[in-house]
Amino acid sequence: MARILVVDDMELSRLSISAVLEGFGHHVIEAEDGVECMKRLKAEGADILITDMDMPNMAGDELIEKLADFDPYLPVIAISGHDDLNGVGPLDTARRLGAWSVLHKPFGAGELVNAVDNMMKEAAASGAPLSATA
């Protein structure tokens, strides 16, 4: 199974996502913002990153941009509770910056697991390593 780094400043959100993914056999690492995420990535690596878009210190958009230089093959799922209106919003921004998938909060366990499964299949089909850091 995958090593997944979950980044969200809301502890309950991180814990909920982690519990679902661990229930499906994934190893989950948590970070509360983009700054901590980069430290955890450098120290522990990850196969998949799930990041909230609205966080203090380093928001999701800045994190996704930094990841393009750090590990361009790292699949990213962006999450947000803010609506994208007329193609303008955090999830639309995440797509433009290279997120492989986006989920609008609140999302169900099935949506989350499907997004992770699809991401793993896409990475395998493209021949791209799940992560250069893992």
C-alpha positions as CSV (number, residue, x, y, z in Angstrom):
1,M,0.0,0.0,0.0
2,A,1.0,3.6,-0.3
3,R,2.8,6.0,2.1
4,I,0.4,9.0,2.2
5,L,1.2,12.4,3.6
6,V,-1.9,14.3,4.8
7,V,-1.6,18.0,5.2
8,D,-4.3,20.0,6.8
9,D,-4.3,22.6,9.6
10,M,-7.6,21.2,11.0
11,E,-6.7,18.3,13.2
12,L,-10.1,16.7,13.0
13,S,-9.8,16.6,9.2
14,R,-6.3,15.1,9.3
15,L,-7.4,12.5,11.8
16,S,-10.5,11.6,9.8
17,I,-8.6,11.2,6.5
18,S,-5.9,9.3,8.3
19,A,-8.3,6.9,9.9
20,V,-10.0,6.1,6.6
21,L,-6.7,5.5,4.7
22,E,-5.1,3.5,7.5
23,G,-8.3,1.3,7.5
24,F,-7.5,0.5,3.9
25,G,-3.9,-0.5,4.8
26,H,-2.1,2.7,3.8
27,H,0.7,4.2,6.0
28,V,-0.2,7.8,6.8
29,I,2.0,10.6,7.9
30,E,0.5,13.9,9.0
31,A,1.5,17.6,8.8
32,E,-0.4,20.7,9.8
33,D,0.8,23.0,7.1
34,G,3.1,23.3,4.1
35,V,6.2,24.1,6.1
36,E,5.9,21.0,8.2
37,C,4.9,19.0,5.1
38,M,8.2,19.8,3.4
39,K,10.2,18.8,6.5
40,R,8.3,15.5,6.7
41,L,8.8,14.9,3.0
42,K,12.5,15.4,3.2
43,A,12.8,13.2,6.3
44,E,10.3,10.4,5.5
45,G,9.2,10.6,1.8
46,A,5.7,9.9,0.6
47,D,4.0,8.2,-2.4
48,I,1.0,10.5,-2.4
49,L,0.3,13.9,-0.9
50,I,-3.2,15.0,0.2
51,T,-3.2,18.7,1.0
52,D,-5.8,21.3,2.1
53,M,-5.6,24.5,0.1
54,D,-6.3,27.0,2.9
55,M,-3.6,26.7,5.7
56,P,-1.4,29.1,7.6
57,N,2.4,29.4,7.1
58,M,2.3,27.8,3.6
59,A,-1.0,27.3,1.9
60,G,-1.7,24.5,-0.5
61,D,-1.0,26.5,-3.7
62,E,2.5,27.4,-2.5
63,L,3.1,23.9,-1.4
64,I,2.1,22.4,-4.8
65,E,4.4,24.9,-6.5
66,K,7.3,23.9,-4.3
67,L,6.6,20.3,-4.9
68,A,7.1,20.8,-8.7
69,D,10.8,21.5,-7.9
70,F,11.2,19.1,-5.0
71,D,9.5,16.0,-6.5
72,P,7.6,16.6,-9.8
73,Y,6.3,13.0,-9.8
74,L,4.6,13.2,-6.4
75,P,0.9,12.8,-7.0
76,V,-1.2,15.4,-5.2
77,I,-4.8,15.4,-4.2
78,A,-6.0,18.9,-3.3
79,I,-8.9,19.3,-0.8
80,S,-10.9,22.4,0.1
81,G,-14.1,23.4,1.6
82,H,-14.2,26.6,-0.5
83,D,-16.3,26.7,-3.6
84,D,-14.8,27.2,-7.1
85,L,-17.0,29.8,-8.8
86,N,-16.7,30.2,-12.6
87,G,-13.3,28.5,-12.7
88,V,-11.9,30.6,-9.9
89,G,-11.1,29.1,-6.5
90,P,-8.7,27.0,-4.6
91,L,-9.4,23.6,-6.3
92,D,-9.3,25.2,-9.8
93,T,-5.9,26.8,-8.8
94,A,-4.7,23.4,-7.6
95,R,-5.6,21.8,-10.9
96,R,-3.7,24.5,-12.8
97,L,-0.7,24.0,-10.6
98,G,-0.6,20.3,-11.3
99,A,-2.7,18.5,-8.7
100,W,-3.7,15.1,-10.0
101,S,-7.1,15.1,-8.3
102,V,-9.3,17.4,-6.2
103,L,-11.9,16.8,-3.6
104,H,-14.4,19.2,-2.2
105,K,-15.0,19.1,1.6
106,P,-16.9,17.4,3.0
107,F,-16.2,14.3,1.0
108,G,-17.0,10.7,1.9
109,A,-14.7,7.9,2.7
110,G,-15.5,6.2,-0.7
111,E,-14.6,9.3,-2.6
112,L,-11.3,9.6,-0.8
113,V,-10.4,5.9,-1.3
114,N,-11.4,6.1,-5.0
115,A,-9.2,9.2,-5.5
116,V,-6.2,7.4,-4.0
117,D,-6.8,4.2,-5.9
118,N,-7.2,6.1,-9.2
119,M,-4.1,8.0,-8.5
120,M,-2.1,4.8,-7.9
121,K,-3.4,3.3,-11.1
122,E,-2.6,6.5,-13.1
123,A,0.9,6.5,-11.7
124,A,1.4,2.8,-12.6
125,A,0.0,3.3,-16.1
126,S,2.1,6.3,-16.9
127,G,5.3,4.5,-15.7
128,A,6.0,7.3,-13.4
129,P,7.4,6.4,-10.0
130,L,4.9,7.0,-7.2
131,S,7.6,9.2,-5.6
132,A,11.3,9.9,-6.0
133,T,11.4,10.6,-2.2
134,A,9.9,7.3,-0.9
